[in-house]
Amino acid sequence: MLIGGGFFALLLAGLLLWWREGDRLFTDGLIAAIVACF
């Protein structure tokens, strides 16, 4: 449950970055989040 909450927080932060900065940073953040999960 904690991991799910953390993933949701990262996803929300990623969406905020995408909205403010563009899909390039969102993609980089998403890849970093996926790597961090492993």
QUIDANOR-V577919 format. One record per pair of residues at least 12 apart in sequence whose ideal C-beta (glycine too) atoms are under 8 Angstrom apart, sorted by the first residue. I is the first residue (numbers start at 1). J is the second residue. If there is no record, write none. Layout:
i=[I | I]
j=[J | J]
This chain:
i=[3 | 7 | 7 | 10 | 10 | 10 | 11 | 13 | 14 | 14 | 14 | 14 | 17]
j=[37 | 33 | 37 | 29 | 33 | 36 | 33 | 29 | 26 | 29 | 30 | 33 | 29]
